[in-house]
Each structure stands twice: as C-alpha cells, then as structure tokens.
Amino acid sequence: MKKIYALAAAAMVALGMNAQNGAPLYITGDGGFAGGEWAPETADEFNYANGEYTITIDGVSQFKISTVRGDWDAFNAAALTCNYGTENDAVVALEPGDGNIKCPSKGDWTITVAGDLSTIKLHTDGEVNPVAPEDLQLYLRGGMNDWTAPEEWALTRLEKNENGYWVYEYYCDGQIIEAGTEFKIAAAEWSDMNIGAGDDTNLPLDESFDCFRGDNPSNFVMTESFSGILYMEINFESYDGHVYLSNDDETENPYLGEGGGIADVDVENVAPVYFNLQGVRVANAENGIFIVKQGNKVAKVVK
C-alpha cells in the first residue's frame, strides 16, 4: 500500500508542478533549520513572493524539499530532487524524486525555487570550495560508533590502482563490528561522501563485495563479527567499487596489483612508511598516532 501511495503521489507531483504557485513548499536537511535537522513533520516552509519560493539556511550541506509535511513516507512521496553540481547561482531543473539535494559546499545558502517547481537555484555570498573526493577523509560509521566519525575509525588512503580506482585500508586496533551491525563508509559530512551497499546488503568476510557511492545507499550489514582488516577500492567517477573484510590480518590487499601487489615481500627488508590518521604520508612521524606500513604489515603506532 505504501508503494502504491508513493507512486500515485509522485505522479500527482509531476502532473501538478505547473499549478503549484503559492501552495506550501517545505524543506529539511542538515544545518540551521528552525524545525530541526531532518525533521519532515516540522519541516521549514519556503517564503513565496513574486512567483518564486525562497529560504535562507545557515550551515547547510544537503537538504530535501517536498510539497507535503508529515512522516518520511509522505514527505518523500511528494519530494523533488536534482543533481545540483558545484556552481554558485546555477539554475537546475527539478524532477520528482526523494534523493538528497547537495549544496556545492557546506555554507549559508539562499535557495530559490521557481513558482511552478520547475527549477532550483542556490546562492551563497561565501566561498564555494568543493573538496575533491579523493581528498576527503573517510570513516567507518555505524551502529558500532553511533554513526559518528571518530579518528579511530578512519580509513587510510593508499593510491590509485591500475584500473583507476582509489584504494583504502583500515586495520582494527581493538575495534569490533559485531555480527548484525549496520554501517557505511562516509566522510565527516555525509553529503560529501556516502558509500554503502546495493540490493545485497549482507557483507561476508573473505569475499570481495560490491559497494556504491550515492545520495543514500543501503547500509552494509555484517554477517559475522569483524575485528581485522578492511580493504576498499572506489571509482569516484563511475560511483562503483568493492570492499573486502577479513579477520586475518595477514590477508593481502586484493585491489593493488596482481595478488594484492604485496605478495612475496620480505617484510624485514622493507622500510616502514608512516601515514597520519588522515591517510597522508608523513616523513617524520613524531608526537602522535600514526599508521605504519611495512610490506604487507600495517599497524597503528604511538610516537
């Protein structure tokens, strides 16, 4: 019944867009919303004047708009969306859909929607500084850490492999993701990077598993408890990638070269390489916590 309702409501939005002028239009998301962040029941209302809707939100990075207030089923069924891009003051076409609308960068934005709901424009007086996807710090975020982004759950970025995918790794240092726990791989700001599963959400150990970058992909769900090593490759242009988890810390990286690119390495004869917790290589590792990589061995160290 919910699916039927959602389809019918979306169809009505599409048919009635040109007749919307002056009827309420609502918005919620992250940032300075009077009705609360991600609160569809108390979503803020646009101002309507001179044939267009406008509202200014401070500290916003992503949001949703809808012609209906209510629970998420009702709000999403009447929602409008677009892929806004990275330009200040761009005018972009809207279409029915419940995907989040991402601002070019986090900041104070004035959002203007045409009276017939055909287009949207975002304007800021501040600087627009979108971060390149590969420069974002990524974290494991889920039920094991209340969906936050603490440093102990930060992934280390390695390099781009021969297929054009960026490769990351994470070594548990006492951290555990229990069986049944849901999580994603994301940046500190969800709107900057959100990586999850597709239709198959159950994440097994010791297998390469599809992952996707999107507005709100499905959560990964652990089929077994995990306390070992995670590898990921992700293409920031095609949005696809793979993850591999194992409780065997000796497992080779399957995404770097043949056989992980680290087979048959004499660890004792390989110089250690240090990275900070943001995945940036450090020449002089002193006075802090670092990731040290020596051959196929990776560990966290305090210096």
KAUR-V903590 format. One record per pair of residues at least 4 apart in sequence whose C-alpha atoms are under 6 Angstrom apart, sorted by the first residue. I is the first residue (numbers start at 1). J is the second residue. Records with the same first field share a line. If there is no record, write none. Layout:
I=J / J
//
This chain:
6=77
9=77 / 78
10=77 / 78
12=16
13=17
17=116 / 117
18=116
20=116
21=115 / 116
25=45 / 46 / 66 / 67
26=43 / 44 / 45 / 46 / 65 / 66 / 67
27=43 / 44 / 64 / 65
28=38 / 43 / 63 / 64
29=37 / 38 / 62 / 63
30=37 / 60
31=59 / 60
32=57 / 58
33=37
35=42 / 43 / 44
39=43
40=69 / 70 / 71
41=69 / 70 / 71
46=53 / 54 / 55
47=53 / 54
48=52 / 53
51=115
52=113 / 114 / 115
53=112 / 113
54=111 / 112
55=110 / 111
56=109 / 110
57=108 / 109
58=108
59=107 / 108
60=106 / 107
61=103 / 106
62=101 / 102 / 103 / 191
63=100 / 101
64=100
65=79 / 80
66=75 / 78 / 79
67=78
68=75
69=75
70=74 / 75
72=76
76=98
79=97 / 98
80=95 / 96 / 97
81=94 / 95 / 97 / 99
82=94
86=104
88=123
89=121 / 122 / 123
90=121
91=120 / 121
92=119 / 120
93=118 / 119
94=118 / 119
105=128 / 130
109=123 / 124
110=122 / 123
111=121 / 122
112=120 / 121
113=119 / 120
114=118 / 119
137=187 / 278
138=154 / 155 / 186 / 187
139=149 / 153 / 154 / 155 / 185 / 186
140=153 / 184 / 185
141=147 / 148 / 183 / 184
142=146 / 147 / 182 / 183
143=181 / 182
144=177
149=188
155=169 / 170
156=168 / 169 / 279
157=168 / 279
158=167 / 168
159=166 / 167
160=164 / 165 / 166 / 167
161=165 / 256
165=233 / 234 / 235
166=233 / 234
167=232 / 233
168=231 / 232
169=230 / 231
170=229 / 230
171=229
172=227 / 228
176=226 / 227
177=225 / 226
178=225
179=222 / 223 / 224 / 225
180=221 / 222
181=221 / 222
182=219 / 220 / 221
183=219 / 220
184=195 / 196 / 219
185=195
186=193 / 194 / 195
187=193
190=194
194=213 / 214
195=212 / 213
196=211 / 212 / 217 / 218 / 219
197=201 / 211 / 212 / 218 / 219 / 220
201=220 / 221
202=221
203=221 / 222 / 223
204=223
205=245 / 246
206=245 / 246
207=244
208=243 / 244
209=242 / 243
210=241 / 242
211=241 / 242
212=239 / 240 / 241
213=239
227=247
228=246 / 247 / 249
229=245 / 246 / 249
230=244 / 245
231=243 / 244
232=242 / 243
233=241 / 242
234=240 / 241
235=239 / 240 / 241
252=260
253=260
254=259 / 260
255=260
256=260 / 261
257=261
262=296
267=295
270=295
272=293 / 294
273=292 / 293
274=281 / 282 / 291 / 292
275=279 / 280 / 281 / 282 / 290 / 291
276=280 / 290
286=303
287=303
288=302 / 303
289=301 / 302
290=300 / 301
291=299 / 300
292=298 / 299
293=297 / 298
//
